[in-house]
Amino acid sequence: MSVLLEFAMFPTNKGESISPYVSKIIKQIRDSGATYQLTAMGTIIETETLPEALAIVQQCYNVLEPDCDRVYSSLKFDIRKGKSDCLSKKIKSVENIIGEVNK
């Protein structure tokens, strides 16, 4: 099974520049061992199960919670049985049609 999770999480009470807090989240995701892709507006992770994806979200919140009074998060899931490596395969599918997309 492939669980793709696109999410953004950040504190809303830490001013305009929140990259130090987002960096903590990305480090947590990287350390989890999950496949991930950082984008300008969020992060996409791929896990084999929904509980694994939700555990990463919880771990990311746990990183922010001690220092942040308010945390915003948005989540989108694409859960597909019988598939794997969807994060890269979806991009390759488009690239097979129009060529390289991330130059």
Order of alpha helices (4+ residues) and beta strands (2+ residues): beta-alpha-beta-beta-alpha-beta-alpha
